[in-house]
Amino acid sequence: MRFCAGNQITLLKNGATFFPRLVAAIDAAQVEVRLETYIFEHDTSGVIVADALMRAAQRGVHVCLLIDGFGSRQMPQQWQSRMRGAGVALLFYRPERGLFVLRRHRVRRLHRKLVLIDGEVGFVGGINIIDDFNENASTTDPASPRYDYAVEVRGPVLADIYPHVQRLWRTASLFALRGTKPLIPPPTLTSESVGQYRLAFLVRDNLLHRRDIERAYLRAIVAARQTILIASPYFLPGARLRRALRAAAKRGVQVTLLLQGAADHALMQMATHSLYDELLDANIAIYEYQPAMLHGKVAVVDENWATVGSSNLDPFSLLLNREANIFCGDRDFAITLRASVEEEIARNATRCLPEQWRRRGLWQRARSAFALLIARVVTSIVGVRHD
């Protein structure tokens, strides 16, 4: 992983902070806007962002929108036509056609969330284009917002992001059912310092960068000497990551995990529960976020390494989906991110105590074991190794 110096980075928590910054940046665009997302929901936030994209296109800005064919499969056709009519180039990544069949190419989704504007500003993180309160009906407090993060970045790191966005647009264009205008050439990107932060950008794909994000996590965990803090809504890491976490705890590192309490995918949560015994036995602290959906995927190690992005620590993110994370090697940002997560843990999370967890009934244990088996069978069918 190569860090480049001279960048700005701003932590954005939840859509309430993210969307105003995003819309302001789109409204200020003069040349181009490139946006990738897994979910682009037809709700209040989605309409606000779509209107900003259409305004930009109508004043002559080159607007390219790439959304996942499964995550955004319910986008109304009328809405698509309206955006295209306003001049927005809209493509679906792997659009859903016909009956769903469990095949490898069908479950490899565009899960990353990226925005690039005029070669001057970028947004990277886990926040989809969807209201903070959408999908909260099943949570303990429907009035609590979904808990998520993104970052706004400026500076030389943008030069590492643009080629990936350019390449994926070309790939999606090859398989598009309708004609689409090509991306304009990337803007001239600055190599001059605009800030104090050392940043790195990594993606996960199925060709040259299959394990880049996983390896970055592994290197940081192995090098940790004091603390590891990880928040991941879907947590089902392979054996190597689990061994690294246990080894870190054994050598005295304080390892803390913030996981989902209010789950949107019950099977995945039950599978994750099957790992709790080995993690708790290793003296790893596990907290579950309670009032709403935990959706943020972030980590801080030793207050000198931090990441914000789209990648969960599960087989789908680490071994199937297209993901993107920003990594920061500076103390100030790491401390800011750690403080934000620790505040949520103190206010809204419940700790899983080993003695209480071991008192689970036989039915609960069997259900978790069965869910883990199902998760492994599904990922094995699509060619994922459980290492």
N, C-alpha and C positions, 0 to 999 in steps of 0.2 A: 504494500500500500504506500503510495507516494503522497505525502502532504505538500501542499503549496502554500506559501506564506502570503501575507498582504491582503487578507479578505475581511469582509464584514459578515457577521452572522447574528440574526435576531431570532430568539425563541418565540414561537407563536403557539399559545395553548388554546385548543378548542376552536371551533368555527367562529365563535363570537369575536375572536381576535384575528383569525386567519382571513376570513372573507372580506372584511373592510380593507385590509392591506392588499389583498389580491385584486379586488375590484378597482382600487385606486391606481394600482400599477397598470392594469389593463386600460383604464381610462387615460393614462398618461402615455400609452404606447404610441409610437410614431411610425414604426416600420413593420414590426411583426410580433405575433403572440403565438406561442406553441404550448399546447396544454395536453397532458396525458393523465388519464384517471381510470380507475376501476369502475367506480359508480358515479354516474351523473344523473342525479335524481330530479324528477319533475316536481320539485317542491319550492318553498320560498327561496331558499339559498340557491338552488339550481337555477331558478328563473332570474335571480339577481345576477348571477355569473353569466348566464346565457345572454341576457340583455346587454351586459358589458361587452361580451364578445361581438355581438351583432353591431353595437355602436362603433366598435373599433373597425370592424370590416367595412361598414358603410362610410367611414371617413378615409378609406383607402389603406388601412393596415392589413397586412397579410396574416390571416388568422387560420391556424390549423389545429383542429381538435381531434384527438385520437382517444377513443373510449373502448373499454372492453366489451366484447360481444355477449358475454354472460352476465357480468356485473351490471351492465346498463341495458340489458335486453328488453326492459319494459319502457324504455324511453318512447313516448308517443310519436307515431309517424308524422303527425301534424307538426309537432315541435321540431323534428328533424328537418322537415321541409321548410319551415320558417327560418331556421338558422342557415340552411343552404341558400335559401332565397336572398338572405341578407348578405351573402358573400362569404360565410364561414365554410371552410373546407372541412368536412366531417367524415371521419372514417371509423369503422368498427374493427377492432382487433379480434380475429377469429370469431366472426359472427355466428350465432347459433342458427342452425338450419335443421329442421326435421326433429325426430325424436332423439333424446339424449342417450348416448351410448358411452359406457365407461371405457374410453380409449385415451391413450397418453396425450395426444394432441388436443383433446377436448378439455382436459383439466389443466393444461398449461396456459395460464391466464396472464393478461397484462394487469399486474397488481400494483405497479409503481404509480406514484402521484408526483408529477413534475410539471412545472410551468417555467417557461423562459420568455423574457420580454426584452426586445431591442438589444440583446447582448449586454444588458446592464444589470438586470435583476433576475434571480431565479427563486423558485419555491420548491422545496423538497420535504417530504414527510409522509404521514399516514392518513391525512385528512382527505376524504373523498369530497365530491361536490354533493353534499347532502346536509340537511338541517341537523343541528346538534341534538335535537329531541326526537328525530325520526327513529323508529324501531325501538323506542323505549317502553312500549306498552307492557312488556313482560318483566320489566325490572322492578326493583323494590321501591323506587321513587321515580315515577314517570316525569316529574318536574325537574329532575337533575339532568344536566347535559351530558352527552357522551364525552368521555375523557380521552383526549387525543392531542397530538403535537405535530407541528411542522416547523420549518425554519425558512427565513428569508435570507438569501445569500447574495453578495455582490463581490466582484473581484476576479482574480485570475482563475479561481476554481470553475467558473462558468465555461472555460475552454475545455474542461474535461467532461462537461455534461452535454454540450451541444452535439458532438459526434454520435452519441447514443440515441438522442432524440431524432436526429437526421436519418440515421440508419434504420430505425424501426419504422419511421414514416414511409420510407422507400419500400420496406418489406410489406407493410400493410397495403400500400398502393398497388403492389403486384397482384394481390388477391382480391382487390375491391371489385364489386359487381358493377359499380358505376365509375365513370371517369372522374378523376380528381386532379386538381392542379398540383404540380410538384412544389416542394418547399423551395423557397428562394435560398440562395447561398447563405451560409452562416455569416452573421455580421463580423466586422473586425472587433476582436475581443481584446480587452486590455490585459497587459502583463504587468502593469504598474500597481503598486501597493495602494489599496483604498482603505485598509484597516489593519488590525493587529493579529488576526487569527490565522492559524495554520489549519487548512481544511483539506479533506480528501473526499472524493466521490467514487463510490463503488456500485456496480450493478450486479445482478444475478441473471444470467441467461442460460441458454442450453447449448452454447458453442464455446466461446473463449473465456467466459466468466462464470462457470458453473458453480464454483464454491468460494468465490471471492469474499462474499459477506460472511459466510460461515467461518472461513479461515481468519478473517479480521477479528471476529469474536474470540476464536480459540487463542490467537496470539495474545490478545489483551487479557484473557482470563488466566492463561499460563503465566504471564508476567506480573499479575496482580500481587501486591504486597500488603495492602491494607483493607480496601473495600471493593466490593462488586455490587452494583445495584442494577437490576434488570426489570423492566416492565414489558410484558408481552402478553397480549390477550389469548393467543393460541400458542401453547407451550408444550411441545412434544419433541424435544431435541433428540438427536441420535446419541449413541453410546459415547462417542468421543467428547461431545460437549458436556454430557452428564459427568463423565469421569473427570474432566477438567474442573468442573464446578466443585465436585466432591474433594478433589485434591487441593484446590484452593482453600476450602474450608478447613481441611485437615492441617494445613500449614499455618493456620491462624488468621486467614483473611475473613473478614466479616462479609458473608454472602447473603444478599437479600433479594427475594423475588416478589414482584407485585403481579398477580395473575387475576383472571376474571373471577368474580363472585357471581355477578348477574350475567349468565351466559346466554349468547344468542344461538350457539350450536351445542346442544346438551351432550351429544355423543363425544365431541372433542373435549369438553370439560371433564366428562367421566373418564376418558382415556388419560387425560392429564392427571387426574386424581390417582391413577394407578402408580404414578411416579412419586407421590408424596412421601411414602414410607422411606424410600432410599434417600431422598433429599433431606427429610427431617432427621433421619438417623445420622446424617453427615453434619448435623448442626447448621443447616441452611435454614434461614428464616423465610417463611412463606406467608405472604399477606394476600388476601382476596379483596378486590375492590367491589364495594357493595351497592351504592345507590343507583348506578346506571352502568351502561356498557363501558368497559375499559377497551379502548381501541388503539391507544398509543403504543408505539414500538420504539423504546428508547433504552439506553444503557449508559452507565457511568462507571469507570474503573479508576480508583486511586486519585480522583480529582484532577487527572491530567489526560483523560481519554474519554470521549463521549460520542454517542451516535444517536441520530434521529432519522427515521426512515419508514419504509413500508414493509420491511421484512419481519415477520414473526419468527419465532424459533420453533418451527414445526416443519414436517416434511414438505408441505406444499410450498411454503416460502423458500426454504433452503434448497430444495431440489427440483421444483417444478415451475413455479411462477417467475415472471419477470419482475424483479424488485429493484429498488434504488435506495441507498442510504448515504447520508452525509456523516463524515467522521471529523471530529475536532480534537486537536492535540493541545489545547490550551486550558489552563486552570480556570480562568474567569468564566468561560462558558460552561465547563464541567460543573463548577460550583453552582451556577445558576440553575442548570438542569436538575442537579441532585436536590437542591433546595425545593424546587417545584414538586418533584416526585415525593419527597419526604413529607411535604406539607399535605399532599393528598393521602398518603399512608396514614398520617396522624389523624386526619379529619374523617376519612371515608373508607378505611380498610380495616379488616378484622384479621388478626394473626391466627394461623392454624397451629395450635399447640400440640406437640407430639403426643402427650398423654391423652388428650381428647381425641386426636385423630385415630389412635390405636384402638379406641373403644367403638369404632364403627362396626355395624352389624355385618354378618356374613353375606347378606343380600347386597349391601352396598359394595362390599369388596368384590363380590362376584360380578356385579354390574360393571364396575370399573375395569376389571380384567377382561370382560367380554368386549367392552368398548375399545380397549387397547388392541385386542385381537382384530376387531373389525377395521380399525384405522390402519393396522399393518397389512391386512389383506388387501384393502383398497389401494394403498400406496404400492404394494408389491405388484398388483395387476398392471399398474401404469409404469412399472419399471424402476421404482425407487428402492435403493438399498438402505437397510436400517443399521447404519454404522455410526 
